[in-house]
Amino acid sequence: MITINGKVSKIKVLKLDESPLVRFSLDDVSCLIRAHSLNFMWEVDEGSEVVVGGEFNSRKQFVVRKYCVIGKSVVPS
């Protein structure tokens, strides 16, 4: 399993099912998450620092199996 850490950007829901397919960018790496994607969308905002574990698929997209939120983005009020 490969681990990557960085800032999340460009969160987008690609497919709505029982477990939605979510695409996001982690620095310059395109990532996909299906397992725990609802929790991921609830916990992670754009700009959040995360560590993800998984593997690359044939299209050079990183398929996330595990994730951990290091720091949430701060939204000024």
QUICOR-V476305 format. One record per backbone hydrogen bond with DSSP energy under -1.0 kcal/mol. NH is the residue of the N-H (numbers start at 0). CO is the residue of the C=O. If there is no record, write none. Layout:
nh->NH co->CO
nh->NH co->CO
This chain:
nh->1 co->53
nh->3 co->51
nh->5 co->49
nh->7 co->47
nh->8 co->24
nh->11 co->22
nh->13 co->20
nh->14 co->20
nh->20 co->14
nh->21 co->32
nh->22 co->11
nh->23 co->30
nh->24 co->8
nh->25 co->28
nh->26 co->6
nh->28 co->25
nh->30 co->23
nh->31 co->61
nh->32 co->21
nh->36 co->33
nh->39 co->35
nh->40 co->36
nh->41 co->37
nh->42 co->38
nh->43 co->39
nh->46 co->7
nh->47 co->44
nh->48 co->70
nh->49 co->5
nh->50 co->67
nh->51 co->3
nh->52 co->65
nh->53 co->1
nh->54 co->62
nh->56 co->60
nh->59 co->56
nh->61 co->29
nh->62 co->54
nh->63 co->31
nh->64 co->52
nh->65 co->52
nh->67 co->50
nh->69 co->48
nh->70 co->48
